Amino acid sequence: MMQPLYLAGIDTAKWGYGGAKSVEHLFWEAYEQKGCIITAKGSGQMKRVTRLVKIRLVAEIFGVDHVLFSRMQFMHDGQTVERRQVPLRKLVWTGCQETDFKECSEEFYAEECPHTENWTDGCKKTLEERLGLSSNWQTLHLVEDVDDYTYSTEDNVRSDGYPGLNTLYCIHEVTFRVRDPEHPGVQIIGLPEGQEFATAEGDFNFHCLQDDNGLPIGTQLNIWTWARVVQSPRRTISIKPGGVAKSASLPAEKKSEDARLICRVPLPVTSAQILSRMQTAMKDKKKNPPSSLLWSFTDGMKTNWPLAKKMANKMLDPNYTLSQFNADLAAFPELNLYLLDEDSSPSSPAANMSSGRTIGDEYQRTIGTFFAIYWMLRLDIDGKDGFANGVDETWVPVKLTDKDDLRVTQPEKRMAFQKHAQWDFFRKLLIDAGLLEEKKSGGLFKSTSKIQVNVKRLVSLLALTAIHDIMKMAMILPEVQEEHAPYHGYGAGDTIGDHDHALSYVMEHYPQLLPSFRDLEPAEKRSVQFTQCNLCFNHGWFVQAEAPPGAIFTKFRAALIRDHKSQIGQQDVALYFVHWLTDLAGAEPTPLAGCEKFVTKFPLPVLNSFLRSFEFVEKIATQTETEVMEEYLKMRWDEHSPSMGALPSGDSAIAKMRLLCMAQMNGPAVLRDFNSLHDEDREVLSLEMARTGCVGQSFSSDLVPREASVQLEGPAFLVYYGPAFLQNLGNDIPVRRLSVLAEIYRCARELWPASVAKAAVNVIIRIDVIKALSVGDMQEASVRGDVWMLVKHNDSEAFVERSSKKKLNKMIAHQRGIQVLDLSCVSAYGA
């Protein structure tokens, strides 16, 4: 092959470098792959002829069409090529390779060429060989857009792959659409969310790149991504042998080539080398507790602390861009662990690369969490735009003014979020956590204040973010060693399956395996470890006042005292919630699209109520459960819109404040009807909703019945789905729902008689089956001969259930704990 190229005056000195292919590759392509022929060998008209099938694979993602591209290819010779390329394949030439073609025949330009395999067969093989999609899978999940097929030729093209050798390209472009992007079967190509994934061609293995023999020509790893496209009508093309045809590559297709990636950051350019080192480590047979692979992967890892501190120092610099911040995240070596596929195994390290599985999902989520931190700290700079809208193709925050802006998904929702989000509460949480500090300066008569970053504290949060989810990579989960057993229910030799417990275990007993944790100061280590606690804290119960204080806070407070020896303060609790908030903000693996979990998928009123509640939850470090709850309820009453007037007092005050939180938008109507209840119903609600479920604790005596402040008894009841029952009134008047709620409390008290010995007990009463029913629906069941009853399932839980009288009799015969709900009194309140 060298001699004909030399005679044709083609300089091959640069072949095999800088993305160009080698002479050996051309020989392999022509005579082994049979993907091209060479005409007029050794002359000035020497030309490579190749016929291609290009697949335009289209899927609707979040309501917008996207096309699949390979954005990066790791080649057999160790080169990494970054380019946007649709799935394509050279059609195989049949019986022509040994023929010495003096010139290009007109047959070579024809749409149906007799010298190559059929292009329709080539489509199926392209999808199978490039993406690993079987013929059956294609039939099930893809449909061809026959109106979008084009054929074109491009002659005398100067090839980047073989510099100096002109090429005739004959291109069949075929469009396939994914039938149902939500179908579980299409997850292997990154749907429905447009996740990045990888496939391997041939026997690709990073480890072999280090061998003297290298990899066979033709093997490569592709990183695939989905990109949004701009649709445009295709033009009719003319095919002219010997010349350059009018190509089907239109301006719209050029736009699609330039369209930004689907909101995912590129994997690190060094990811090939990182994966190679990791796969080498996977073959290490040494046994090092608690996880040999974790030892192997982190051996020699060092955190770049100067770079981490630089990040923190520059965080409020308007010129410190998101792109720079993303590059600086290389300071934390544990980020490399997120590149591991969760189903990889030491025996088959490359198996999942060729299976079409999504890789890097946890990496994207973790980057999203980092970006949420970046945006929250920069709310007065560009943070609000970035948090709500994400960035454009140049990584500049998107500013939205038009609800039809096509640069982002759901622009109207994003604009509403940016306008109505309680940004001041974001800022207050950051200050409470010690991440931001307000520094005052000035003289006696005039002073100024400036917000600045607490570098040490922010570095700790960044380090926590780097490591917080690494144990989702199942292959590095630790085993409990005998000297540490039992550990959170895991015995000696058990693999800790809970990723939070697994990380806590390594932090406590093997901190040397986490370079971004081991070098923190002791106080910062304690704060970081606290974020991994299982506090059994249900935030929804608190913000909706669904539960008594004991059910909400007792386990939380016990963790502070028992597990952390009261060394955790309000600042540490605030950091816990910053981490919780940013972790949830980055839950979607699309970090460049902003904090989508909150912005487009989370009810904004709920988020705002969570934000407002944080400063009260933080007080659990220094106050009792009931004190925290009472302060919160008073704040909700005072800040309610429309105004509810002065704080209530008297026996029903706590019940009224809880009902206001539970009913949300129906709160004023529910409270108006509360006063219309019969005395018995009102007294039941006032007493039962005032019980705390805590030993020796009561709400202020002027807010509850005497029985709830002097003689402290229990158990206290948590009516699960009580808020939903009051929020979904439908055609019911509120007083009828309140009467049913009072009857449920009454029946629960019959099943659990009040006792001083049970003052610290909390019982859950589940009303799942009636939460969406009207009172009329419930009464209709009675007309049909059925009954509604509260059934005691165990010592801490009961369910409202519908039952036939036959079933009721059986339960009575078996002495089950039951109470029949008496709904007859509800009729007294009218319809």
C-alpha positions, -999 to 999 in steps of 0.1 A, spaced: 0 0 0 29 24 7 42 23 -29 10 33 -47 6 62 -22 42 73 -28 38 71 -66 6 92 -63 25 119 -45 7 114 -12 28 123 19 20 97 46 44 111 72 16 125 93 -7 95 90 -14 78 123 -11 111 143 -34 139 154 -66 120 146 -53 108 112 -54 71 105 -23 50 96 -13 33 63 -20 0 80 -55 12 88 -61 20 51 -49 -15 42 -72 -31 68 -102 -10 57 -97 -19 20 -87 -56 22 -99 -69 55 -130 -48 64 -137 -43 27 -152 -10 35 -136 9 5 -119 4 -28 -89 23 -42 -91 35 -79 -63 46 -101 -36 33 -78 -2 51 -81 -15 79 -103 -24 115 -95 -61 105 -97 -58 79 -70 -90 79 -51 -106 61 -22 -143 51 -28 -165 43 2 -202 39 5 -218 48 39 -249 43 59 -256 71 84 -283 66 110 -302 96 124 -316 81 155 -343 104 169 -360 103 203 -383 127 221 -368 138 254 -388 161 276 -410 169 247 -382 179 224 -366 158 195 -330 148 201 -305 130 179 -279 105 190 -242 114 184 -209 99 194 -190 128 209 -158 110 217 -140 80 203 -111 62 220 -93 46 191 -73 13 190 -40 31 188 -46 51 220 -58 83 202 -88 102 216 -109 119 189 -135 144 200 -161 150 172 -198 148 167 -207 117 147 -240 99 141 -239 61 140 -225 51 107 -210 21 89 -192 15 56 -210 -9 33 -190 -40 24 -177 -42 -11 -183 -77 -26 -157 -92 -50 -140 -59 -60 -110 -56 -38 -85 -73 -60 -97 -55 -92 -74 -27 -104 -99 1 -111 -84 27 -135 -112 51 -128 -145 56 -109 -173 38 -127 -207 55 -128 -220 24 -110 -200 36 -79 -222 68 -78 -255 50 -82 -279 48 -53 -282 11 -58 -246 -1 -63 -242 -37 -75 -207 -40 -60 -217 -35 -23 -241 -51 2 -276 -37 2 -279 -5 21 -310 -15 40 -292 -45 54 -264 -21 62 -288 -1 84 -295 -30 106 -259 -39 109 -250 -3 118 -273 -3 147 -262 -38 158 -224 -33 155 -222 4 166 -248 3 194 -252 -33 202 -289 -33 193 -302 -67 181 -325 -71 151 -354 -80 174 -347 -49 195 -348 -27 164 -381 -42 153 -396 -37 187 -384 -2 195 -376 17 162 -397 29 132 -382 42 101 -391 77 89 -393 69 52 -399 105 43 -366 115 58 -344 93 37 -317 109 15 -289 97 -8 -260 120 -18 -225 118 -31 -195 140 -21 -166 136 -46 -129 146 -43 -132 152 -6 -100 158 12 -102 133 40 -91 142 75 -86 105 81 -62 100 52 -46 134 44 -38 138 8 -60 109 -4 -91 122 -21 -123 103 -13 -156 97 -30 -184 94 -4 -217 79 -13 -240 84 16 -274 68 25 -289 89 54 -317 71 71 -338 83 100 -352 60 127 -374 72 155 -377 55 189 -413 44 193 -417 49 230 -388 67 248 -404 58 282 -403 20 275 -379 2 299 -363 -15 270 -347 17 256 -328 25 288 -298 8 272 -294 39 250 -298 65 277 -335 71 275 -359 85 287 -337 113 301 -311 114 274 -282 101 295 -248 96 281 -236 60 276 -208 40 261 -204 11 236 -173 -8 225 -166 -21 190 -146 -53 187 -126 -66 217 -119 -32 231 -101 -32 265 -83 -2 280 -58 -25 296 -46 -37 262 -37 -2 252 -7 -6 275 5 -38 258 32 -38 232 8 -53 206 -20 -29 214 -55 -34 202 -66 -48 168 -74 -21 142 -111 -13 141 -117 -16 179 -128 15 197 -149 29 225 -176 54 217 -191 79 242 -227 86 230 -248 116 238 -282 130 229 -283 165 214 -313 186 206 -318 194 169 -334 222 149 -357 207 124 -357 219 88 -371 205 55 -347 185 35 -340 195 -1 -341 173 -32 -306 164 -43 -292 156 -77 -266 129 -82 -240 135 -109 -212 110 -116 -178 125 -115 -188 157 -97 -198 168 -63 -235 163 -57 -257 187 -39 -254 172 -5 -282 164 19 -261 181 46 -282 212 50 -278 242 71 -303 227 96 -281 197 99 -252 219 105 -271 235 133 -279 201 147 -241 193 146 -235 225 166 -265 220 190 -254 218 226 -253 185 244 -283 175 264 -273 193 295 -247 168 306 -211 177 313 -185 159 292 -167 131 310 -131 140 318 -108 138 288 -86 116 311 -114 92 317 -99 66 294 -67 65 314 -86 66 347 -107 36 337 -77 18 325 -60 22 359 -91 11 377 -95 -20 355 -58 -28 363 -66 -24 400 -96 -48 396 -72 -76 387 -52 -71 419 -59 -102 441 -47 -86 473 -71 -88 502 -73 -55 521 -102 -49 544 -128 -35 543 -127 -34 505 -98 -45 484 -110 -26 454 -114 6 473 -78 2 485 -66 -4 450 -85 25 435 -76 51 461 -39 40 465 -18 70 459 -48 94 455 -42 129 469 -65 158 472 -52 190 457 -60 212 487 -44 244 473 -67 241 443 -97 234 466 -90 265 487 -86 285 455 -121 274 444 -135 286 477 -117 319 476 -128 326 441 -165 316 446 -178 351 448 -156 364 420 -179 375 391 -151 364 367 -149 329 381 -170 310 356 -188 277 358 -164 262 333 -134 271 355 -152 257 385 -159 225 367 -123 222 357 -111 229 392 -132 199 406 -103 178 395 -89 188 430 -110 159 444 -97 125 432 -127 106 445 -147 119 416 -130 93 394 -148 66 413 -182 77 398 -170 66 364 -173 30 375 -204 12 362 -223 -1 391 -227 -35 376 -190 -40 366 -172 -69 380 -136 -79 383 -141 -109 361 -156 -88 333 -144 -52 335 -153 -43 299 -186 -62 297 -208 -33 304 -190 -10 280 -202 -31 251 -237 -36 264 -249 -1 257 -256 6 294 -255 42 306 -223 52 323 -214 82 343 -249 88 357 -238 92 393 -209 114 380 -234 137 364 -256 139 395 -226 147 417 -215 174 393 -251 187 395 -247 189 433 -215 208 429 -231 232 405 -261 237 429 -235 248 455 -219 272 430 -252 287 420 -265 291 456 -234 309 467 -236 333 438 -272 344 440 -263 380 438 -241 374 407 -254 349 382 -267 322 406 -304 327 401 -302 324 363 -280 293 365 -300 276 392 -333 281 374 -323 280 338 -289 263 334 -264 275 309 -261 278 271 -236 261 248 -208 284 260 -216 276 297 -230 311 303 -262 313 324 -294 315 304 -315 346 310 -352 340 302 -377 366 292 -399 346 268 -420 317 280 -416 302 245 -378 303 246 -366 271 229 -332 271 246 -345 253 276 -373 229 285 -403 242 303 -393 279 301 -425 291 317 -420 270 348 -384 282 351 -394 318 349 -421 313 375 -395 296 398 -370 323 394 -397 349 402 -413 332 432 -385 312 448 -377 324 483 -340 332 475 -335 350 509 -340 317 527 -313 300 505 -289 328 516 -300 325 553 -294 287 553 -259 292 539 -251 318 566 -266 295 593 -243 267 581 -212 289 583 -205 288 546 -211 326 542 -202 352 568 -214 388 571 -184 410 579 -192 445 592 -169 475 591 -171 512 596 -171 539 623 -194 550 651 -220 566 629 -218 546 597 -211 509 591 -211 486 561 -215 449 558 -200 425 532 -208 388 526 -177 366 522 -170 329 520 -158 309 550 -131 291 531 -125 263 556 -162 255 558 -168 256 521 -139 234 514 -154 209 538 -187 210 519 -170 205 486 -151 175 500 -183 160 513 -199 165 479 -171 147 462 -174 116 484 -211 115 494 -223 90 469 -193 69 460 -207 39 478 -234 37 451 -206 20 431 -214 -14 445 -180 -30 438 -163 -9 464 -188 -14 493 -170 -24 525 -173 -55 546 -178 -52 583 -147 -64 602 -151 -85 633 -138 -58 656 -165 -34 644 -195 -58 644 -223 -53 647 -226 -21 626 -261 -6 620 -275 -42 619 -247 -56 597 -227 -85 611 -190 -94 607 -183 -103 571 -215 -86 558 -212 -62 529 -228 -29 539 -255 -24 513 -268 9 524 -245 35 507 -248 60 535 -240 35 562 -211 22 540 -196 57 537 -200 63 574 -182 30 582 -152 40 561 -152 74 576 -152 60 611 -127 32 607 -108 37 575 -106 74 568 -72 70 551 -92 56 521 -109 89 515 -82 116 509 -108 144 507 -120 135 542 -90 123 561 -72 157 559 -100 178 573 -98 193 607 -114 172 635 -144 196 639 -150 196 602 -148 159 601 -175 156 627 -197 180 608 -192 160 576 -199 127 593 -231 141 608 -245 146 573 -244 109 567 -266 101 597 -299 84 593 -319 110 614 -353 94 606 -365 129 599 -395 133 578 -395 169 566 -430 167 552 -444 158 586 -429 189 600 -437 215 574 -473 203 572 -476 198 610 -488 163 602 -472 147 632 -467 154 669 -433 167 679 -421 133 693 -427 115 660 -409 142 641 -379 150 663 -372 124 690 -350 101 669 -333 132 654 -324 146 688 -314 112 701 -288 110 673 -273 143 683 -270 132 719 -263 95 716 -242 92 684 -225 126 685 -221 132 722 -238 166 719 -209 179 699 -231 189 670 -245 224 670 -270 245 650 -243 253 624 -238 216 618 -275 209 615 -277 237 590 -249 221 570 -268 189 570 -297 207 553 -274 225 528 -261 191 518 -297 177 517 -308 206 495 -279 206 471 -280 168 468 -317 169 458 -311 199 435 -286 178 416 -307 146 415 -313 149 377 -282 138 357 -284 170 336 -262 195 355 -260 221 326 -298 224 327 -298 240 361 -313 225 392 -342 208 374 -354 186 402 -365 217 421 -372 240 392 -394 218 370 -404 188 391 -408 199 427 -438 220 439 -424 254 445 -447 261 476 -434 229 492 -398 239 485 -404 274 499 -419 259 530 -389 236 534 -366 265 531 -385 286 556 -385 257 581 -347 250 582 -339 277 607 -364 261 631 -352 226 626 -316 237 633 -327 247 669 -332 210 678 -295 211 687 -304 233 717 -341 232 723 -367 204 730 -388 189 703 -420 207 715 -403 241 718 -391 238 682 -426 228 670 -444 255 688 -421 282 675 -426 269 640 -464 268 643 -465 304 655 -443 316 626 -466 299 601 -497 316 616 -480 350 617 -467 348 581 -498 333 566 -513 350 536 -540 362 538 -534 373 574 -551 351 601 -550 379 627 -536 376 661 -522 343 673 -549 320 687 -550 312 724 -570 288 745 -577 250 744 -579 249 706 -549 271 697 -524 243 688 -550 223 669 -559 254 649 -523 262 641 -517 226 630 -548 225 609 -537 257 592 -505 240 581 -521 207 572 -549 222 550 -525 247 532 -546 267 507 -578 254 524 -566 266 558 -588 296 563 -619 277 553 -610 248 575 -605 271 605 -638 289 599 -656 256 600 -636 244 630 -657 268 651 -689 252 637 -680 217 650 -701 202 678 -684 206 711 -675 169 713 -657 169 679 -639 202 686 -627 190 720 -614 157 706 -594 175 680 -581 201 705 -569 174 729 -555 148 705 -537 173 683 -521 189 714 -504 157 727 -466 158 721 -454 122 722 -425 133 743 -418 125 780 -422 156 802 -430 180 774 -461 200 766 -470 230 745 -475 263 764 -504 259 788 -524 288 774 -525 270 740 -538 236 749 -565 219 771 -554 214 807 -554 177 803 -526 181 777 -504 202 799 -509 189 834 -515 152 830 -491 142 802 -504 110 786 -500 91 754 -497 77 729 -498 107 705 -513 100 671 -499 108 637 -528 107 611 -509 97 580 -523 115 550 -542 139 572 -530 169 552 -541 153 519 -575 146 535 -579 183 542 -563 196 510 -585 176 486 -619 188 497 -636 184 464 -673 192 469 -672 186 507 -676 214 531 -646 215 555 -667 208 586 -677 174 573 -640 164 568 -632 177 603 -660 156 618 -646 125 601 -611 134 614 -624 137 649 -641 103 646 -608 87 635 -590 102 666 -619 90 688 -616 54 675 -578 55 678 -581 64 714 -604 35 721 -577 12 706 -549 29 726 -563 42 759 -545 72 773 -517 63 798 -489 82 815 -467 52 808 -472 58 770 -465 96 770 -434 91 748 -452 67 724 -463 78 689 -488 57 669 -494 61 631 -530 61 620 -531 55 582 -560 68 562 -546 61 527 -579 46 514 -601 76 522 -577 105 515 -592 110 481 -628 101 489 -656 125 496 -677 120 527 -705 111 504 -684 83 489 -678 70 524 -715 71 533 -724 54 500 -704 24 512 -725 22 543 -757 23 522 -743 -8 504 -740 -26 537 -702 -22 542 -686 -4 571 -655 17 576 -634 7 605 -600 14 621 -580 -18 623 -550 -22 647 -523 -40 628 -496 -38 656 -487 -18 686 -477 12 666 -499 13 636 -536 11 625 -553 15 592 -587 28 581 -603 0 560 -636 -7 542 -651 -40 552 -681 -62 546 -702 -72 576 -691 -108 571 -654 -98 573 -662 -76 603 -678 -106 622 -647 -127 614 -624 -101 629 -646 -98 660 -645 -136 663 -607 -135 661 -606 -107 687 -588 -83 663 -584 -48 676 -610 -28 656 -633 2 659 -661 9 635 -663 45 624 -696 61 631 -703 84 602 -740 91 611 -731 122 630 -715 137 598 -750 141 583 -758 167 610 -734 191 593 -754 192 560 -740 185 525 
